[in-house]
Amino acid sequence: RNNAVIIDIRSHENFKRGHIVDAVSAPLPDWVEASKKLDKYKKKPVIVVCNTGMDAQKTASVLAKQGYNAFALSGGMRAWSSAELPLVKE
């Protein structure tokens, strides 16, 4: 609602299988590179997404310590898909 940025930390393969509209792919193994491209989102709310929500919570906590307004998507992509919310597939 508040022009939040969706950061998907799943693998590129999982991202391609289905992700939230306008999500930014930033897989955890590539986090050093990804964190550089995330700097431009520091002034916006950031919602971190993973498969189950567990990794997203940890990552959102790290981002919050770095000055981001970061949150984790509760339940991750499994919950999103179960709720039959829209996905983009590549």
N, C-alpha and C positions, 0 to 999 in steps of 0.2 A: 504493500500500500504506500509506503513512504519511499518509493523508488529504490528499494533494497536491491542489492546485487546478490545473485545466487552463485555460490562457489561450490562446484561439484568436485570433491576430492577422490572420487572413484577412478579406476583405471580408464584409459582412453577407450578400451574395448567396451566396458560397461557404459560409458558415457554415450558411445555411438548407438548402443542397443536401445537407449531411451533416457532422456534427461528432461529437466524442467525447461520450459521456454526461456530463452535468453540466458541460460546458465553459462558460466565460465568454467571450462575444464582446467583443473589444477590438481592433478593426481599427487598423492602423498610422496611417492618415490621421487618426483620431480619438484619437490616443495621449494628447494633453494631457488630454482629458476622461476617457479610460479610465484613465489612471494614478491619477486621484483615487479611482476606485472600486476600484482594486487595493490601496490602502493597508490595507484590512482583512485582506488575505492575507499581510501581511509576516511573520507568525510561522509560516506554513505553507510547506511545500515548494511551489514553483510550477513547472509544466511548461508551457513556451511552445510553441505549435504553429503552423506555417504550412504552405504547400503542399509545400515540398521540404526544409525544415529549415534553410535558409540564413538567412532573415530571423529565424527563431526563435533561432538561435545569437547573432546580433547583439543581439536584444532581451533575451535571457536574460543576456547580459553586462552590458548597461546596468542591468537590474534588480538583478543581483548587486552592482554598484557602489553601488546605492541601498540596500543592506542586505537584499535578498530572498535567499532560498535558492532560486535559480532555475536551471532546466535547460532544454535544448531537446530536443524529441522528434526523435531521429535519423531522417532520411528524411521527416519531416513526414507530412502526411495521405496523400501518395501511398504511402508505405510502410505506413501503417496500413490503408489500403484494400486494398493488394496482399496483405496478410496476412489479409484478410477478417475483420478485427476489427469489432465492432459500431459502427454509426453511428446517430445520431438525425437524422431528416430532418423539416423543418418545411414 
